[in-house]
C-alpha cells in the first residue's frame, strides 16, 4: 500500500514534467528548422540548383511534424 502511494506521487511528478520537456524539444526542433535553411542558402555555391527543391520538401515535412508534435504537446 505504501509503495503504491509513493509511485502515484512519482507518477504525478513525471506527468507534470513531461509536457515541459516536450515543449523544450519542440523549441529545439523549431530552431533547427530555422537555422537549416539559412545554412543551405549560405552554402548555395556548393549545392546544385536541383537539390533545393528536395531540401524544401524535407523542410516542409519537418515543419508538419513539428506542428503535429506541438499540437500533441499543448493538448
Secondary structure, 3 states (H helix, E strand, C coil): CHHHHHHHHHHHHHHHHHHHHHHHHHHHHHHHHHHHHHHHHHCCCCCCCHHHHHHHHHHHHHHHHHHHHHHHHHC
